[in-house]
């Protein structure tokens, strides 16, 4: 498969993507992380997210094909809804001419793509907050080795890590 899916996520210093399923990342992530997210996902052209992530954002993100995984709700103006196997979804997107896909959360969507070994790259922004408990990046045990490709200081307190998945 020539299409290149990547995970893009912000995590707390203690490793959580949110306090709970309705905790909006915009409430605690830096403006620099948001700027990176917008730039990188627009480059990809496609964002894939779960129902809770879509509801947290509240609307389709402009200048990107928005795809929402949902088996309950089907009507999201400005977004495509799917229940497709992740491999089938990526194959369809590749046929449609896309080269990259940003997997934007939440935890069940990250897990679904990662456990099928479909992810090529991982972008993790580490923000200077601690939650103590919350939602993990993945919901299940994942066995993957990472190659650190870049470290970028986004501001005085926030770091962006770019990994390739081995």
N, C-alpha and C positions, 0 to 999 in steps of 0.2 A: 504494500500500500504506500503510495507516494505522498498522500496527505499527511500533514504533521500536526497532530493534536498536542496541545500543551495545557497543563494546569496552571492557573494563575490564582493566587490566594494571599491574603494577609493573615498573619498569625500574631498572637500575643507573645510576649517574651517567654511565657510558660507553655506555649504550644497550642493554643486554642484559636479556632477561626471565629468564634462568637461565644457569648455567655449562654445563649439558648437559640432556638430556631427562629425567633423573631427579632433578634438583636442585629440591627443594621450596621454593617461595617463602616458606613460613612460617619457613624457616631464616634468612632474611636480610631480610625486610620488617618494618616496624615494627608494633606492636600497633595504632597509629592507622590504618594502611593496612588491616589486617585488619578493624578495626571498620567502616571505610568500605565495604569490599568486602561484608561481611555485610549492612549496612544497605541499600546500593544494590541488591544482587542480590535481597534479599527484597522490596524495592519493585517490582522488575521481575517477580518471580514465576517466571521461567524462566531457567535457566542452560544454556548450550550449551558443550560442551568436547570435546576429542579424547580418545582412549583413554589416551595417556600422562598427560595432565592428570588424568583420572579416577583412574588407577592411583597417581599421586603423592598425590592427596588421600586415596584409599583407601576412600572410602565416599560415598554420596549426601549432599549437603548438605541439612539440614532446612528445611522451610517454603518450598521452591522445587521446581518441576518440574525434574529433572535430565535432560538429554538428552546422550547420549554418541555421538559419531561413531565408528563402528567397522565395518570390513568383515571382520574376523576373529572377534572374540569377540562373542557375542550375549547373554550372561546377566549382567546387572548388577542384582541385586535393589535395588529402590528407584529405578531409573533406566530411562528409555526409551533404546533403541538405534536409531540411524538411519544410513542411507547416502544419505538424500534430498538432492537438490539444495538448496542453501541457500535459494533463492527459494521452492521448494515447501514446505520446512520452515516458513518464516516465514508463508506463506499458510495452512498448516494450523494453526499456533499462533494466528493472527489469527481463524480460524473458531472456534477453541476459546475465544475471548474474551480472549486476552492482548493487552496494549497495548504492552508492552516486552519485550525479550529481551536478557539479558546474555551476550555472547560472551566466554568466560573462558579461552580458550587451548586449546592452545598455538599456536605460531607457524603451523602449517599451517592451523588453523581460522581464526585471525585473517586469514591470507592469503586463504583461500577466500571468506570473506564480504566482505573489502575489495576484492578484485579484481572482484567482481561488483557493486560499488558499492551494497551493501545497508546499509552502516553509516551512521548519522545522527550519532553522537556518539562521542567517544573520551575515556575517563578514563585518565590516565597518572599514576601515583604515581612520583616520582623519589626513590629511596632513596640514602642517602650511602654507597654501596659501589662499588667498581670491580672488575670481573672480568678485564679485559684481552681476553678472548675468551669466546664463549658463543653462546647462541641469540638471534637477532635477533627483533624483534617480527613481522617479515614475512619470508617465505622467497624472495620474488620482488620484482622492481621494481614499486613501486606509485606511481601518479601521482595524488596527492590534495592539495588545498589545504585548510588548516584555518583556522577562525576561533576565536581564543582567547576563551572565554566567562567563565572564572573561574580564579583562582589562589588556592589555599588552603594556608596553612602548617599541616601536620598536627601537627608538633612542631618542636623546635629545628632539626632537620636534614632533614626530609622535606617535600616539596612535592607537592600534587595539582594537576594541570592538567586543565581541562575544555575540550574543543574540540568545535565543530560541524564536520562535514564539509561543504564547499561542494559 
